[in-house]
């Protein structure tokens, strides 16, 4: 009887310890720093700048996250863009996750264009890993902008180099209230390669196009029309 009691207590202690370890791991603070080069900076189907360097840093604690992202055009001195964001991801089930957050867009040298955007999204951990997002910015333009996106993805193992080929397809619809709307699409391929336990080098290419016939008066490098191949490389380090 005593032996059975000791074994039961040992099993209970082990279970509690495992749960505590899982809880500690889930709520631990982690930080990731990243710096990327892109041959074109394209935002939601619109060409914003050519060659750009884009550093960022993000912190996560449990289901909460916050970060800073920046883009600097290497060809001009017209200023840069800095995005501040924070959000919360909630697991509805083992396969469905909700995500809500806010982003503040800051444009150095163009402070009048600074805006704040709210977003909500859902992702499903199933075949092709579909995700759906909605973004609402009531400060931009005349009376605000709403953006809706849907994406799918698939990874193909590249055992020969110990990596994978990550494929993504995204379609978006942008409705700038009362004066403009358009559709855009992005096809992406990327290969992440772990240099060490904490460092990952990623190379990739995107093809971006939009429904240029529907765009009127957009302030971008090419007047709104986009049909671009974007090359990119980035280094991410986790702490």
ZADO-1210 file (C-alpha; in nm, 4 decimals, padded with zeros to 6 digits):
<atoms>
<atom x="00.0000" y="00.0000" z="00.0000" code="UNK" pos="1"/>
<atom x="00.2777" y="00.2414" z="00.0918" code="UNK" pos="2"/>
<atom x="00.4596" y="00.1563" z="-00.2312" code="UNK" pos="3"/>
<atom x="00.1476" y="00.2270" z="-00.4379" code="UNK" pos="4"/>
<atom x="00.0971" y="00.5566" z="-00.2550" code="UNK" pos="5"/>
<atom x="00.4580" y="00.6608" z="-00.3202" code="UNK" pos="6"/>
<atom x="00.4239" y="00.5728" z="-00.6901" code="UNK" pos="7"/>
<atom x="00.0990" y="00.7686" z="-00.7145" code="UNK" pos="8"/>
<atom x="00.2547" y="01.0746" z="-00.5501" code="UNK" pos="9"/>
<atom x="00.5556" y="01.0476" z="-00.7796" code="UNK" pos="10"/>
<atom x="00.3310" y="01.0353" z="-01.0854" code="UNK" pos="11"/>
<atom x="00.1276" y="01.3311" z="-00.9593" code="UNK" pos="12"/>
<atom x="00.4437" y="01.5307" z="-00.8882" code="UNK" pos="13"/>
<atom x="00.5799" y="01.4524" z="-01.2334" code="UNK" pos="14"/>
<atom x="00.2533" y="01.5657" z="-01.3928" code="UNK" pos="15"/>
<atom x="00.2459" y="01.8903" z="-01.1989" code="UNK" pos="16"/>
<atom x="00.6114" y="01.9550" z="-01.2813" code="UNK" pos="17"/>
<atom x="00.5477" y="01.8962" z="-01.6514" code="UNK" pos="18"/>
<atom x="00.2501" y="02.1327" z="-01.6488" code="UNK" pos="19"/>
<atom x="00.4532" y="02.3966" z="-01.4675" code="UNK" pos="20"/>
<atom x="00.7354" y="02.3594" z="-01.7184" code="UNK" pos="21"/>
<atom x="00.4896" y="02.3925" z="-02.0079" code="UNK" pos="22"/>
<atom x="00.3326" y="02.7015" z="-01.8509" code="UNK" pos="23"/>
<atom x="00.6728" y="02.8597" z="-01.7902" code="UNK" pos="24"/>
<atom x="00.7785" y="02.7883" z="-02.1462" code="UNK" pos="25"/>
<atom x="00.4524" y="02.9325" z="-02.2871" code="UNK" pos="26"/>
<atom x="00.4886" y="03.2561" z="-02.0919" code="UNK" pos="27"/>
<atom x="00.8647" y="03.3027" z="-02.1341" code="UNK" pos="28"/>
<atom x="00.9837" y="03.6223" z="-02.2967" code="UNK" pos="29"/>
<atom x="01.1524" y="03.5815" z="-02.6345" code="UNK" pos="30"/>
<atom x="01.2990" y="03.8434" z="-02.8674" code="UNK" pos="31"/>
<atom x="01.3788" y="03.8172" z="-03.2384" code="UNK" pos="32"/>
<atom x="01.5866" y="04.0710" z="-03.4307" code="UNK" pos="33"/>
<atom x="01.5792" y="04.0693" z="-03.8107" code="UNK" pos="34"/>
<atom x="01.7385" y="04.2649" z="-04.0926" code="UNK" pos="35"/>
<atom x="01.6341" y="04.2179" z="-04.4541" code="UNK" pos="36"/>
<atom x="01.7182" y="04.3544" z="-04.7968" code="UNK" pos="37"/>
<atom x="01.4448" y="04.3752" z="-05.0633" code="UNK" pos="38"/>
<atom x="01.4903" y="04.4740" z="-05.4267" code="UNK" pos="39"/>
<atom x="01.1511" y="04.6521" z="-05.4128" code="UNK" pos="40"/>
<atom x="00.9361" y="04.7576" z="-05.1195" code="UNK" pos="41"/>
<atom x="00.5803" y="04.6658" z="-05.2162" code="UNK" pos="42"/>
<atom x="00.3006" y="04.7250" z="-04.9659" code="UNK" pos="43"/>
<atom x="-00.0379" y="04.5670" z="-05.0336" code="UNK" pos="44"/>
<atom x="00.0183" y="04.5562" z="-05.4051" code="UNK" pos="45"/>
<atom x="00.1601" y="04.9090" z="-05.4395" code="UNK" pos="46"/>
<atom x="00.5235" y="04.9892" z="-05.5119" code="UNK" pos="47"/>
<atom x="00.6536" y="05.2203" z="-05.2386" code="UNK" pos="48"/>
<atom x="01.0328" y="05.2170" z="-05.2967" code="UNK" pos="49"/>
<atom x="01.3078" y="05.0339" z="-05.4809" code="UNK" pos="50"/>
<atom x="01.6095" y="04.8789" z="-05.3033" code="UNK" pos="51"/>
<atom x="01.5409" y="04.8964" z="-04.9301" code="UNK" pos="52"/>
<atom x="01.6854" y="04.7726" z="-04.6016" code="UNK" pos="53"/>
<atom x="01.4254" y="04.6678" z="-04.3464" code="UNK" pos="54"/>
<atom x="01.5373" y="04.5988" z="-03.9871" code="UNK" pos="55"/>
<atom x="01.2910" y="04.4890" z="-03.7188" code="UNK" pos="56"/>
<atom x="01.2704" y="04.3586" z="-03.3647" code="UNK" pos="57"/>
<atom x="00.9838" y="04.1706" z="-03.2017" code="UNK" pos="58"/>
<atom x="00.9190" y="04.0527" z="-02.8464" code="UNK" pos="59"/>
<atom x="00.6698" y="03.7850" z="-02.7456" code="UNK" pos="60"/>
<atom x="00.5452" y="03.6909" z="-02.4020" code="UNK" pos="61"/>
<atom x="00.2978" y="03.4081" z="-02.3943" code="UNK" pos="62"/>
<atom x="00.0248" y="03.5023" z="-02.6422" code="UNK" pos="63"/>
<atom x="00.1193" y="03.8716" z="-02.6524" code="UNK" pos="64"/>
<atom x="00.3612" y="04.0260" z="-02.9014" code="UNK" pos="65"/>
<atom x="00.4943" y="04.3712" z="-02.9898" code="UNK" pos="66"/>
<atom x="00.7527" y="04.4990" z="-03.2323" code="UNK" pos="67"/>
<atom x="00.9115" y="04.7752" z="-03.4369" code="UNK" pos="68"/>
<atom x="00.9660" y="04.7499" z="-03.8144" code="UNK" pos="69"/>
<atom x="01.1523" y="04.9988" z="-04.0315" code="UNK" pos="70"/>
<atom x="01.2130" y="05.0487" z="-04.4046" code="UNK" pos="71"/>
<atom x="01.4859" y="05.2686" z="-04.5532" code="UNK" pos="72"/>
<atom x="01.5043" y="05.3435" z="-04.9252" code="UNK" pos="73"/>
<atom x="01.8657" y="05.3051" z="-05.0397" code="UNK" pos="74"/>
<atom x="01.8181" y="05.5198" z="-05.3503" code="UNK" pos="75"/>
<atom x="01.6770" y="05.8406" z="-05.2043" code="UNK" pos="76"/>
<atom x="01.6916" y="06.0461" z="-04.8852" code="UNK" pos="77"/>
<atom x="01.3184" y="06.1122" z="-04.8802" code="UNK" pos="78"/>
<atom x="01.2784" y="05.9600" z="-04.5341" code="UNK" pos="79"/>
<atom x="01.1872" y="05.6226" z="-04.3946" code="UNK" pos="80"/>
<atom x="00.8899" y="05.4343" z="-04.2583" code="UNK" pos="81"/>
<atom x="00.8641" y="05.2991" z="-03.9044" code="UNK" pos="82"/>
<atom x="00.5796" y="05.0738" z="-03.7929" code="UNK" pos="83"/>
<atom x="00.4996" y="05.0106" z="-03.4263" code="UNK" pos="84"/>
<atom x="00.2682" y="04.7180" z="-03.3615" code="UNK" pos="85"/>
<atom x="00.1287" y="04.5047" z="-03.0812" code="UNK" pos="86"/>
<atom x="-00.1167" y="04.2190" z="-03.0725" code="UNK" pos="87"/>
<atom x="-00.2576" y="03.9137" z="-02.9027" code="UNK" pos="88"/>
<atom x="-00.2995" y="03.5646" z="-03.0456" code="UNK" pos="89"/>
<atom x="-00.5631" y="03.3351" z="-02.8974" code="UNK" pos="90"/>
<atom x="-00.5928" y="02.9615" z="-02.9623" code="UNK" pos="91"/>
<atom x="-00.9629" y="02.8863" z="-03.0080" code="UNK" pos="92"/>
<atom x="-00.8803" y="02.5186" z="-03.0545" code="UNK" pos="93"/>
<atom x="-00.5835" y="02.3012" z="-03.1435" code="UNK" pos="94"/>
<atom x="-00.6116" y="02.4072" z="-03.5068" code="UNK" pos="95"/>
<atom x="-00.7718" y="02.7552" z="-03.5045" code="UNK" pos="96"/>
<atom x="-00.5992" y="03.0689" z="-03.3822" code="UNK" pos="97"/>
<atom x="-00.7350" y="03.4232" z="-03.3663" code="UNK" pos="98"/>
<atom x="-00.5136" y="03.7319" z="-03.3848" code="UNK" pos="99"/>
<atom x="-00.6008" y="04.0924" z="-03.2983" code="UNK" pos="100"/>
<atom x="-00.3743" y="04.3960" z="-03.2873" code="UNK" pos="101"/>
<atom x="-00.2919" y="04.7520" z="-03.3789" code="UNK" pos="102"/>
<atom x="-00.0216" y="04.9120" z="-03.5970" code="UNK" pos="103"/>
<atom x="00.0976" y="05.2721" z="-03.5945" code="UNK" pos="104"/>
<atom x="00.2552" y="05.3821" z="-03.9243" code="UNK" pos="105"/>
<atom x="00.5084" y="05.6645" z="-03.8945" code="UNK" pos="106"/>
<atom x="00.6576" y="05.8300" z="-04.2038" code="UNK" pos="107"/>
<atom x="00.9683" y="06.0344" z="-04.1295" code="UNK" pos="108"/>
<atom x="00.9599" y="06.3517" z="-04.3332" code="UNK" pos="109"/>
<atom x="00.5877" y="06.3017" z="-04.4035" code="UNK" pos="110"/>
<atom x="00.4283" y="06.3267" z="-04.0601" code="UNK" pos="111"/>
<atom x="00.0941" y="06.4245" z="-04.2138" code="UNK" pos="112"/>
<atom x="00.0642" y="06.0702" z="-04.3467" code="UNK" pos="113"/>
<atom x="00.0996" y="05.8972" z="-04.0074" code="UNK" pos="114"/>
<atom x="-00.1917" y="05.6601" z="-03.9428" code="UNK" pos="115"/>
<atom x="-00.3161" y="05.3935" z="-03.7022" code="UNK" pos="116"/>
<atom x="-00.4639" y="05.0645" z="-03.8166" code="UNK" pos="117"/>
<atom x="-00.6553" y="04.7910" z="-03.6332" code="UNK" pos="118"/>
<atom x="-00.6530" y="04.4322" z="-03.7530" code="UNK" pos="119"/>
<atom x="-00.8147" y="04.0983" z="-03.6785" code="UNK" pos="120"/>
<atom x="-00.7390" y="03.7625" z="-03.8332" code="UNK" pos="121"/>
<atom x="-00.7729" y="03.3876" z="-03.8095" code="UNK" pos="122"/>
<atom x="-00.5437" y="03.1042" z="-03.9166" code="UNK" pos="123"/>
<atom x="-00.6209" y="02.7328" z="-03.9433" code="UNK" pos="124"/>
<atom x="-00.3561" y="02.4667" z="-03.8892" code="UNK" pos="125"/>
<atom x="-00.4759" y="02.2275" z="-04.1566" code="UNK" pos="126"/>
<atom x="-00.4067" y="02.1496" z="-04.5214" code="UNK" pos="127"/>
<atom x="-00.2470" y="02.4572" z="-04.6894" code="UNK" pos="128"/>
<atom x="-00.2733" y="02.6492" z="-04.3576" code="UNK" pos="129"/>
<atom x="-00.5285" y="02.9098" z="-04.4726" code="UNK" pos="130"/>
<atom x="-00.5448" y="03.2483" z="-04.3009" code="UNK" pos="131"/>
<atom x="-00.7819" y="03.5430" z="-04.3283" code="UNK" pos="132"/>
<atom x="-00.7231" y="03.9007" z="-04.2125" code="UNK" pos="133"/>
<atom x="-00.9095" y="04.2309" z="-04.2074" code="UNK" pos="134"/>
<atom x="-00.7389" y="04.5679" z="-04.1543" code="UNK" pos="135"/>
<atom x="-00.9160" y="04.8964" z="-04.0787" code="UNK" pos="136"/>
<atom x="-00.7512" y="05.2382" z="-04.0953" code="UNK" pos="137"/>
<atom x="-00.9897" y="05.5288" z="-04.0364" code="UNK" pos="138"/>
<atom x="-00.7152" y="05.7926" z="-04.0500" code="UNK" pos="139"/>
<atom x="-00.5771" y="05.7243" z="-04.3985" code="UNK" pos="140"/>
<atom x="-00.6914" y="05.9062" z="-04.7088" code="UNK" pos="141"/>
<atom x="-01.0249" y="06.0847" z="-04.7195" code="UNK" pos="142"/>
<atom x="-01.2333" y="05.8612" z="-04.4964" code="UNK" pos="143"/>
<atom x="-01.0225" y="05.5547" z="-04.4276" code="UNK" pos="144"/>
<atom x="-00.9103" y="05.2295" z="-04.5821" code="UNK" pos="145"/>
<atom x="-01.0226" y="04.8693" z="-04.5334" code="UNK" pos="146"/>
<atom x="-00.8076" y="04.5787" z="-04.6507" code="UNK" pos="147"/>
<atom x="-00.9050" y="04.2109" z="-04.6616" code="UNK" pos="148"/>
<atom x="-00.6605" y="03.9284" z="-04.7333" code="UNK" pos="149"/>
<atom x="-00.6710" y="03.5518" z="-04.7685" code="UNK" pos="150"/>
<atom x="-00.3651" y="03.3306" z="-04.8000" code="UNK" pos="151"/>
<atom x="-00.2569" y="02.9682" z="-04.8201" code="UNK" pos="152"/>
<atom x="00.0854" y="02.8084" z="-04.7829" code="UNK" pos="153"/>
<atom x="00.2742" y="02.4836" z="-04.8102" code="UNK" pos="154"/>
<atom x="00.6265" y="02.3713" z="-04.7168" code="UNK" pos="155"/>
<atom x="00.8325" y="02.1190" z="-04.9117" code="UNK" pos="156"/>
<atom x="01.1168" y="01.9526" z="-04.7256" code="UNK" pos="157"/>
<atom x="01.4655" y="02.0031" z="-04.8705" code="UNK" pos="158"/>
<atom x="01.6462" y="01.7323" z="-04.6765" code="UNK" pos="159"/>
<atom x="01.9596" y="01.7617" z="-04.8873" code="UNK" pos="160"/>
<atom x="02.0313" y="02.1033" z="-04.7350" code="UNK" pos="161"/>
<atom x="01.8417" y="02.0588" z="-04.4105" code="UNK" pos="162"/>
<atom x="01.5828" y="02.3238" z="-04.4968" code="UNK" pos="163"/>
<atom x="01.2482" y="02.3665" z="-04.6686" code="UNK" pos="164"/>
<atom x="01.0882" y="02.5474" z="-04.9605" code="UNK" pos="165"/>
<atom x="00.8061" y="02.7588" z="-04.8197" code="UNK" pos="166"/>
<atom x="00.5402" y="02.8545" z="-05.0738" code="UNK" pos="167"/>
<atom x="00.2678" y="03.1136" z="-05.0119" code="UNK" pos="168"/>
<atom x="-00.0135" y="03.2611" z="-05.2197" code="UNK" pos="169"/>
<atom x="-00.2067" y="03.5684" z="-05.1047" code="UNK" pos="170"/>
<atom x="-00.4884" y="03.7710" z="-05.2535" code="UNK" pos="171"/>
<atom x="-00.5986" y="04.1056" z="-05.1128" code="UNK" pos="172"/>
<atom x="-00.8787" y="04.3531" z="-05.1672" code="UNK" pos="173"/>
<atom x="-00.8282" y="04.7185" z="-05.0727" code="UNK" pos="174"/>
<atom x="-01.1210" y="04.9549" z="-05.0362" code="UNK" pos="175"/>
<atom x="-01.0239" y="05.3168" z="-04.9807" code="UNK" pos="176"/>
<atom x="-01.3669" y="05.4446" z="-04.8868" code="UNK" pos="177"/>
<atom x="-01.5454" y="05.6602" z="-05.1454" code="UNK" pos="178"/>
<atom x="-01.2666" y="05.6982" z="-05.3979" code="UNK" pos="179"/>
<atom x="-01.0669" y="05.3853" z="-05.4820" code="UNK" pos="180"/>
<atom x="-01.0568" y="05.0071" z="-05.4680" code="UNK" pos="181"/>
<atom x="-00.8324" y="04.7405" z="-05.6181" code="UNK" pos="182"/>
<atom x="-00.7270" y="04.3763" z="-05.5980" code="UNK" pos="183"/>
<atom x="-00.3701" y="04.2517" z="-05.5653" code="UNK" pos="184"/>
<atom x="-00.1942" y="03.9168" z="-05.5435" code="UNK" pos="185"/>
<atom x="00.1381" y="03.7878" z="-05.4131" code="UNK" pos="186"/>
<atom x="00.3124" y="03.4577" z="-05.4908" code="UNK" pos="187"/>
<atom x="00.6080" y="03.3874" z="-05.2605" code="UNK" pos="188"/>
<atom x="00.8823" y="03.1276" z="-05.2356" code="UNK" pos="189"/>
<atom x="01.1392" y="03.1266" z="-04.9545" code="UNK" pos="190"/>
<atom x="01.4124" y="02.8989" z="-04.8208" code="UNK" pos="191"/>
<atom x="01.5012" y="02.9440" z="-04.4517" code="UNK" pos="192"/>
<atom x="01.8373" y="02.7985" z="-04.3490" code="UNK" pos="193"/>
<atom x="01.9425" y="02.7672" z="-03.9867" code="UNK" pos="194"/>
<atom x="02.2962" y="02.8944" z="-03.9406" code="UNK" pos="195"/>
<atom x="02.2870" y="02.8078" z="-03.5708" code="UNK" pos="196"/>
<atom x="02.0347" y="02.7317" z="-03.2989" code="UNK" pos="197"/>
<atom x="01.9339" y="03.0988" z="-03.2830" code="UNK" pos="198"/>
<atom x="02.0169" y="03.2380" z="-03.6293" code="UNK" pos="199"/>
<atom x="01.8283" y="03.1800" z="-03.9552" code="UNK" pos="200"/>
<atom x="01.9158" y="03.3081" z="-04.3020" code="UNK" pos="201"/>
<atom x="01.6234" y="03.3300" z="-04.5440" code="UNK" pos="202"/>
<atom x="01.6347" y="03.3938" z="-04.9179" code="UNK" pos="203"/>
<atom x="01.3210" y="03.4377" z="-05.1224" code="UNK" pos="204"/>
<atom x="01.1408" y="03.5831" z="-05.4186" code="UNK" pos="205"/>
<atom x="00.7921" y="03.7345" z="-05.4556" code="UNK" pos="206"/>
<atom x="00.5832" y="03.8045" z="-05.7605" code="UNK" pos="207"/>
<atom x="00.3397" y="04.0910" z="-05.6973" code="UNK" pos="208"/>
<atom x="00.0681" y="04.2266" z="-05.9265" code="UNK" pos="209"/>
<atom x="-00.2410" y="04.4380" z="-05.8879" code="UNK" pos="210"/>
<atom x="-00.5561" y="04.5234" z="-06.0771" code="UNK" pos="211"/>
<atom x="-00.3975" y="04.8394" z="-06.2175" code="UNK" pos="212"/>
<atom x="-00.7003" y="04.9329" z="-06.4290" code="UNK" pos="213"/>
<atom x="-00.8908" y="05.0049" z="-06.1093" code="UNK" pos="214"/>
<atom x="-00.6253" y="05.2261" z="-05.9471" code="UNK" pos="215"/>
<atom x="-00.6575" y="05.5996" z="-05.9848" code="UNK" pos="216"/>
<atom x="-00.4342" y="05.8672" z="-05.8392" code="UNK" pos="217"/>
<atom x="-00.2303" y="05.6504" z="-05.6044" code="UNK" pos="218"/>
<atom x="00.0916" y="05.8176" z="-05.4878" code="UNK" pos="219"/>
<atom x="00.3462" y="05.5437" z="-05.5626" code="UNK" pos="220"/>
<atom x="00.6637" y="05.5163" z="-05.7693" code="UNK" pos="221"/>
<atom x="00.4859" y="05.4008" z="-06.0831" code="UNK" pos="222"/>
<atom x="00.1460" y="05.5661" z="-06.0493" code="UNK" pos="223"/>
<atom x="-00.0173" y="05.2592" z="-05.8965" code="UNK" pos="224"/>
<atom x="00.0367" y="04.9791" z="-06.1492" code="UNK" pos="225"/>
<atom x="00.2519" y="04.6940" z="-06.0173" code="UNK" pos="226"/>
<atom x="00.3864" y="04.3872" z="-06.1954" code="UNK" pos="227"/>
<atom x="00.7065" y="04.3175" z="-06.0057" code="UNK" pos="228"/>
<atom x="00.9447" y="04.0398" z="-05.9076" code="UNK" pos="229"/>
<atom x="01.0904" y="04.1130" z="-05.5645" code="UNK" pos="230"/>
<atom x="01.4120" y="03.9491" z="-05.4442" code="UNK" pos="231"/>
<atom x="01.4859" y="03.9419" z="-05.0722" code="UNK" pos="232"/>
<atom x="01.7311" y="03.8080" z="-04.8180" code="UNK" pos="233"/>
<atom x="01.7089" y="03.8332" z="-04.4418" code="UNK" pos="234"/>
<atom x="01.8904" y="03.7322" z="-04.1240" code="UNK" pos="235"/>
<atom x="01.6916" y="03.6652" z="-03.8060" code="UNK" pos="236"/>
<atom x="01.8450" y="03.6089" z="-03.4618" code="UNK" pos="237"/>
<atom x="01.6441" y="03.4941" z="-03.1624" code="UNK" pos="238"/>
<atom x="01.7206" y="03.5580" z="-02.7968" code="UNK" pos="239"/>
</atoms>
